[in-house]
């Protein structure tokens, strides 16, 4: 064990006259950060796309299912033109989207009234899409 006496330590001058953060920018910033309320408005989560408030849960599920169907078709088409790992990743996206769509469709199918409406809407949509191709 090493003994250190006060004679071995350098003479440090400690400034005890500090009474105000005025003139000390770092101290002022620290105090401002912790003590001042936020100057700007709190950030809100702004979205590019917002769901209308009057949209029912069933309508939202139907729309989500259609969006997932389109996403799977887009990813599948993109995967056809890829090779190797990129192709594998694109097909895994197709698989994940299909799984998500299956979950949404399962939720819709549990409500038989909604399921009948969805089937009719999809049939009409497919018919219109076939005419446009």
C-alpha positions as CSV (number, residue, x, y, z in Angstrom):
1,X,0.0,0.0,0.0
2,X,1.3,3.4,-0.9
3,X,0.9,6.3,1.5
4,X,0.4,9.7,-0.1
5,X,0.9,12.7,2.1
6,X,-0.5,16.1,1.4
7,X,3.1,17.2,0.6
8,X,3.2,14.9,-2.4
9,X,0.0,16.3,-4.0
10,X,0.2,19.4,-6.3
11,X,-1.2,22.6,-4.9
12,X,-4.6,22.9,-6.7
13,X,-6.3,26.3,-6.6
14,X,-10.0,25.8,-6.2
15,X,-12.1,28.8,-7.2
16,X,-14.8,29.1,-4.5
17,X,-16.0,32.5,-5.7
18,X,-18.5,31.0,-8.3
19,X,-21.8,32.5,-7.4
20,X,-23.7,32.7,-10.7
21,X,-23.8,30.9,-14.0
22,X,-23.5,34.3,-15.7
23,X,-20.4,34.2,-17.8
24,X,-20.2,30.4,-17.6
25,X,-21.9,29.2,-20.8
26,X,-21.7,25.5,-20.0
27,X,-23.3,26.0,-16.6
28,X,-26.0,28.1,-18.1
29,X,-26.8,25.5,-20.8
30,X,-27.0,22.8,-18.1
31,X,-29.3,24.8,-16.0
32,X,-31.5,25.8,-19.0
33,X,-31.7,22.1,-20.1
34,X,-32.9,20.8,-16.8
35,X,-34.8,23.7,-15.3
36,X,-36.5,25.6,-18.2
37,X,-39.7,24.3,-19.7
38,X,-39.6,23.4,-23.4
39,X,-39.6,26.5,-25.6
40,X,-41.0,24.8,-28.6
41,X,-44.3,23.0,-29.0
42,X,-44.2,19.3,-28.1
43,X,-43.6,17.3,-31.2
44,X,-46.6,15.5,-32.6
45,X,-46.5,12.3,-34.5
46,X,-47.4,13.6,-37.9
47,X,-48.3,10.9,-40.4
48,X,-48.3,11.0,-44.2
49,X,-51.6,9.0,-44.1
50,X,-54.3,9.4,-41.5
51,X,-57.3,7.1,-41.0
52,X,-60.6,8.9,-40.9
53,X,-62.2,8.8,-37.5
54,X,-65.6,7.5,-38.7
55,X,-64.0,4.4,-40.3
56,X,-65.3,1.2,-38.6
57,X,-63.0,-1.5,-37.5
58,X,-64.4,-3.9,-40.1
59,X,-63.8,-1.4,-42.9
60,X,-60.3,-0.8,-41.7
61,X,-59.6,-4.5,-41.7
62,X,-61.0,-4.9,-45.2
63,X,-58.8,-2.0,-46.4
64,X,-55.8,-3.4,-44.6
65,X,-56.3,-6.8,-46.3
66,X,-56.5,-5.2,-49.7
67,X,-53.3,-3.2,-49.1
68,X,-51.5,-6.3,-47.9
69,X,-52.7,-8.1,-51.1
70,X,-51.3,-5.3,-53.2
71,X,-48.0,-5.3,-51.2
72,X,-47.6,-9.0,-51.7
73,X,-48.3,-8.8,-55.4
74,X,-45.8,-5.9,-55.8
75,X,-43.1,-7.7,-53.8
76,X,-43.7,-10.9,-55.8
77,X,-43.3,-9.1,-59.1
78,X,-40.1,-7.4,-57.9
79,X,-38.7,-10.7,-56.7
80,X,-39.2,-12.3,-60.1
81,X,-36.5,-10.0,-61.5
82,X,-34.0,-10.6,-58.7
83,X,-31.4,-13.3,-58.1
84,X,-29.7,-14.8,-55.2
85,X,-30.0,-13.4,-51.7
86,X,-32.0,-10.3,-52.9
87,X,-34.6,-12.7,-54.5
88,X,-34.8,-14.7,-51.3
89,X,-35.3,-11.5,-49.2
90,X,-38.0,-10.3,-51.6
91,X,-39.8,-13.6,-51.4
92,X,-39.6,-13.6,-47.6
93,X,-41.3,-10.2,-47.7
94,X,-44.1,-11.8,-49.8
95,X,-44.4,-14.5,-47.2
96,X,-44.5,-12.1,-44.3
97,X,-47.2,-10.0,-46.0
98,X,-49.2,-13.1,-46.8
99,X,-49.1,-14.1,-43.1
100,X,-50.2,-10.7,-42.0
101,X,-53.0,-10.8,-44.6
102,X,-54.1,-14.2,-43.3
103,X,-54.4,-12.8,-39.8
104,X,-56.4,-9.8,-41.0
105,X,-58.6,-12.1,-43.1
106,X,-59.1,-14.4,-40.1
107,X,-60.3,-11.4,-38.1
108,X,-62.7,-10.5,-40.9
109,X,-64.0,-14.0,-41.3
110,X,-64.9,-14.2,-37.6
111,X,-67.6,-11.6,-38.4
112,X,-69.7,-13.4,-41.0
113,X,-71.7,-10.3,-42.0
114,X,-68.4,-8.5,-42.8
115,X,-67.0,-11.6,-44.5
116,X,-69.9,-11.7,-46.9
117,X,-69.5,-8.0,-47.8
118,X,-65.7,-8.5,-48.2
119,X,-66.2,-11.4,-50.6
120,X,-68.7,-9.4,-52.7
121,X,-66.4,-6.3,-52.8
122,X,-63.4,-8.4,-53.7
123,X,-65.3,-10.1,-56.5
124,X,-66.3,-6.7,-57.9
125,X,-62.8,-5.4,-57.6
126,X,-61.3,-8.4,-59.3
127,X,-63.8,-8.1,-62.1
128,X,-62.9,-4.4,-62.6
129,X,-59.2,-5.2,-62.5
130,X,-59.5,-7.9,-65.1
131,X,-61.3,-5.5,-67.4
132,X,-58.5,-3.0,-67.1
133,X,-55.7,-5.4,-67.9
